[in-house]
């Protein structure tokens, strides 16, 4: 957080800037469980959906039932 006098222009011209979050470690487990690297991780699930939906969108051949089946399988 940067505090400067009101009504003045602030220009950051040199040095380093760091931000520290107190208590962030409590969120690490939640984040890793959702965005980790396992088969149920969100990126993998999104890749599976994308692999089904993208060709349909590109080819203008949308199949709602097939997409539903893919989503249900996730």
Secondary structure, 3 states (H helix, E strand, C coil): CCCCCCCCCCCCCCCCCCCCCCCCHHHHHHHHHHHCCCCCCHHHHHHHHHHHHHHHHHHCCCCHHHHHHHHHHC
